[in-house]
Amino acid sequence: MDVTFATLIRRYSEDVAYLAGGDNGPLQVPEEGFTPERFTELVEEAADYLDRIPVDPYFDYAEELHQAARYLNDALTAEPGPVQHAFLAKANNCINVAEPAAQDIALSC
């Protein structure tokens, strides 16, 4: 199955919004969801937040999210089709690796 922006947004928007909100708490997920561009920005904001936590494994999670944002940016500029789906699949893998960060931080608060 091809990975799409809609799939990634549906699967990860709450966790990414939680991390992107940083110390202010989770950002509100709009009913219609995020645009691909805004979702990409949120992934980078979430990575930036994790960069500020001086504890392992958050540095690793941050690097995964930074890499995901790079793949998402590549997907934004790629023609729809196999190349775009490949970038989105790589971004999916990176976000999936970092997804436990949201749960870990929520449990520690």
C-alpha positions as CSV (number, residue, x, y, z in Angstrom):
1,M,0.0,0.0,0.0
2,D,1.3,3.4,-0.9
3,V,1.8,5.9,1.9
4,T,0.2,9.3,1.4
5,F,0.2,12.6,3.2
6,A,-3.4,11.9,4.3
7,T,-2.3,8.5,5.8
8,L,0.6,10.1,7.7
9,I,-1.5,13.0,8.9
10,R,-4.3,10.7,10.1
11,R,-1.9,8.3,11.9
12,Y,0.5,10.8,13.5
13,S,-1.1,14.2,13.7
14,E,-2.1,14.0,17.4
15,D,1.4,12.8,18.5
16,V,3.2,15.3,16.4
17,A,0.9,18.1,17.6
18,Y,1.6,17.0,21.2
19,L,5.3,17.3,20.7
20,A,5.2,20.4,18.6
21,G,3.3,22.2,21.3
22,G,6.4,21.7,23.5
23,D,6.1,22.9,27.1
24,N,2.8,24.7,26.2
25,G,1.0,21.4,25.7
26,P,-0.5,19.8,22.6
27,L,-1.5,21.9,19.7
28,Q,-5.1,21.7,18.5
29,V,-5.6,19.4,15.6
30,P,-8.1,21.0,13.2
31,E,-11.2,19.0,12.4
32,E,-10.2,18.9,8.7
33,G,-6.6,17.9,9.7
34,F,-3.4,19.6,8.7
35,T,-2.3,20.4,5.2
36,P,0.8,18.5,4.1
37,E,2.9,21.7,4.4
38,R,1.7,22.4,8.0
39,F,2.2,18.7,9.0
40,T,5.8,18.9,7.7
41,E,6.3,22.1,9.7
42,L,4.9,20.4,12.8
43,V,7.2,17.4,12.4
44,E,10.2,19.9,12.4
45,E,8.8,21.8,15.4
46,A,8.4,18.5,17.3
47,A,12.0,17.6,16.4
48,D,13.2,21.0,17.7
49,Y,11.3,20.4,20.9
50,L,12.9,17.0,21.5
51,D,16.3,18.5,20.7
52,R,15.9,20.6,23.9
53,I,15.4,17.6,26.2
54,P,18.9,16.7,27.4
55,V,18.0,13.0,28.0
56,D,18.4,9.9,25.8
57,P,16.5,8.6,23.8
58,Y,15.0,12.0,22.9
59,F,18.1,13.1,20.9
60,D,17.6,10.0,18.8
61,Y,13.9,10.6,18.4
62,A,14.7,14.2,17.4
63,E,17.1,13.1,14.7
64,E,14.4,10.7,13.4
65,L,11.9,13.5,13.2
66,H,14.4,15.9,11.5
67,Q,15.0,13.2,8.9
68,A,11.3,12.7,8.5
69,A,10.9,16.4,7.9
70,R,13.5,16.2,5.2
71,Y,11.7,13.3,3.5
72,L,8.4,15.2,3.8
73,N,9.9,18.3,2.2
74,D,11.2,16.1,-0.6
75,A,7.8,14.6,-1.0
76,L,6.2,18.0,-1.2
77,T,8.3,18.9,-4.2
78,A,8.2,15.5,-5.9
79,E,5.7,14.7,-8.6
80,P,2.8,12.5,-7.4
81,G,3.7,8.9,-8.0
82,P,6.3,6.3,-7.0
83,V,9.0,8.8,-6.0
84,Q,6.7,10.8,-3.8
85,H,5.4,7.6,-2.2
86,A,9.0,6.4,-1.5
87,F,9.8,9.7,0.3
88,L,6.5,9.4,2.3
89,A,7.3,5.7,3.2
90,K,10.7,6.8,4.5
91,A,9.1,9.6,6.5
92,N,6.6,7.1,7.9
93,N,9.4,4.9,9.1
94,C,11.2,7.8,10.8
95,I,8.1,9.1,12.5
96,N,7.1,5.6,13.6
97,V,10.5,5.2,15.3
98,A,10.0,8.5,17.1
99,E,6.4,8.1,18.0
100,P,7.0,6.7,21.5
101,A,8.4,10.1,22.5
102,A,4.9,11.6,22.7
103,Q,3.7,8.7,25.0
104,D,6.9,8.9,27.1
105,I,6.6,12.6,27.7
106,A,2.8,12.4,28.4
107,L,3.4,9.7,31.0
108,S,6.2,11.6,32.7
109,C,4.1,14.8,33.2
